[in-house]
Amino acid sequence: MPTALNPVAAAEVKTIPTPSMTLNEGKLGTKRKIVCFSDQLDFDGTIFMQDTGHILFDAHGCGSERREALDAQIKTGERSFRDVSEEMWASLKVPFEDGFEIMEKTLEIDPDFQHFHRFCVNNNIPFNVISAGLKPVLRRVLDSFLGEEEAKHIEIVANDAKIKEDGSEWKPVWRHDNELGHDKALSIAEAREEAELACEDGTIPLIVFIGDGVSDLPAARQADVLFARKGLRLEEYCIENNIPYIGFDTFADIEREVKKIMIEDQEKTGGSGKPVRFNPRANMWRRASSKNSVPLYVAATPSKEEKMFLWPDTFSEIKSHTIRESVIG
């Protein structure tokens, strides 16, 4: 079984000052279990303002021009996300530590994330980073920017990796055997089941998802409460498809809205029943995510992104080309 390169502890913690929060400050004492998922910093850039993958590929791999061409192949459906990602990571020829140096110099953390993370810790809200990227890279970046003591509270749900010590090989070890490599929707569904089993009082866990890009679409459909960074692709998609969401500029917006939701939920439901700001499409998307279920409303209003990311095995542009070629031949 392949093993990932263990990140080395960073000597210096790089942070952006945020308002302090004492251990008990921000405790709301709500009954319902809340589980928070956020896209991290590979291929989108939710917690950090830049993209770790792009920084690495541009500086030590295929370069910005080739990377942009590969990104375009994903968007058009010419190649799968997993296939393109493998080419990008394989282009890196740099030791892990040297690659981290450029990320440390370039990355900027959302100025309000640390305060929001402390709010989650104080309220026993599990905060999970869910990413299409590589877990060793994500763990090292979080340890460096937040400090290992704070970062240990964050669970990372991402692909593993094989990274040779001399940097001659960067190879993803995918979580799932499909065209995405990591099926974020499946990971969140599994976390939901675990949270439900942990709720001995019978309350329904509230799933919060924070994201901004196309690779977040499957996970977004699993959320009860969805936050989409303003002006980016996930928000555009929600608007186009009438999916309920809350727009945000920084994690201060998210913290404010989560507090409101927690208070409303406690007052109106007593901490049980359906979430107050429940996404009415969430259950529908969970059912629709089944490989055996392709609902008529999607067939009537097809979207390339819908088809690629929700049913990759059924609606693969790559497989369509293959079928056409075999018929012609």
HUZI-V416587 format. One record per helix or strand of 3 or more residues. SS is the DSSP state (~ for helix, > for strand). FROM is the first residue (numbers start at 1). TO is the last residue. If there is no record, write none. Layout:
ss;from;to
SS;FROM;TO
SS;FROM;TO
//
This chain:
ss;from;to
>;34;39
~;52;60
~;64;76
~;81;90
~;96;106
~;113;122
>;126;134
~;135;146
~;148;151
>;154;163
>;170;173
~;184;198
>;206;211
~;214;220
>;225;229
~;233;240
>;246;248
~;251;269
~;282;288
~;296;300
~;304;310
~;317;328
//
